[in-house]
Amino acid sequence: MGINYGRTMKMNLSPVELIGSLAAALTTVSFVPQVWKVWHTKHAADISLSMYCFFTLGVALWLVYGILLVAWPIIIANGITLLLAGVVMVMKLKFG
């Protein structure tokens, strides 16, 4: 029945919340290899800056949406994804 915010803060996720949390974790982690590759190769010419601009704006809006709903899987996943996408955008501007 949702997240218990009592003294011990137990995570009791419903099946729907579990699916959402797993989806959020997988899509967020999928950005790590891209960040890693650009960071180590210092090469971002093949990355579309306009795509990353639109994507980053979309992720920022998802983050706002999650905050308005107080939906922690959406907030956490999109906060981390926004950071990772931002890093790729900065490296694209620097190395691209």
N, C-alpha and C positions, 0 to 999 in steps of 0.2 A: 504494500500500500504506500508506495512512494518512499521518500527519504525521511528518516526520523531525525529531527534536529534536537533531540534530547541530549542529556549529558554525555553519552558515549558516541553519539552520531553514528548509528548503525545504518548501513546501506542496504535497504530492503527494496530492491528494484523489481518492478513488475516485468512480465515478459516483454511488453511494449517498450518500457524504459531500457531494458537490457538490450533489445535489438537496436534502439536508437543510440545507446552508448557504444555498442560494438561498431555500428556503422560510422559513428563520429570518430572513434579511435582509428579505424582502418583508413578513412579518408584523410585524416590528419597525418598519420604516419606515412602515407604515400608521398608526402612532400619532402620527407627527409632525404631520400636518395637524390632528388633534384638539387636541393641545397648543397648536399655533400659534393656532388659532381661539379657544380659551378664553383664552389669554394676551392676545391683542389685543382681544377684545371684552369681557373681564372678565364674561362671562355664561356660567354653567354650570347654569342652572335646568333645562334639558332633559336633563341627564345624570343617569342613575340612580346614586345613591350606593351602593345595595345591589349593583347589578351590578358597579360598579368595585371594591367591597370583595371580592366573590367572585372577580372576575377577578384582582385583585392577589394574593390569597392563592394562587390557582391558579398564577400566574406564579412566585411565590416557591417553591412546591413543585416546579415544573418546573426552576427554578434549582438547588435542592437535588439533584434527580434527576440533572441534568447534572453537578453537582460530584461526586456519588457515582460516576457512570460515567466521569468525566474526559472528557466529550464536549464539546469546545470550541465547536462551533456552538450547542449547547443552552445552554451557560454564557454565552457572549457575548450571544446573542440575548435570552435571558431576563433577564440582568442589565440590558441596555439597556431592554427592555420594562418591567421592574419599575420602573426609574427614571422612564420616561415615564408609566406608569400612576399612579405615586405623585405625580407632578407634577399630573396631572389631578385626582386625589383631593384634594390639598391645595387646588387652585384651586376645586374644587367646594365644599369646606368654607368657603373664604374668600369666594367670589363667589356661591355657589349658593343 
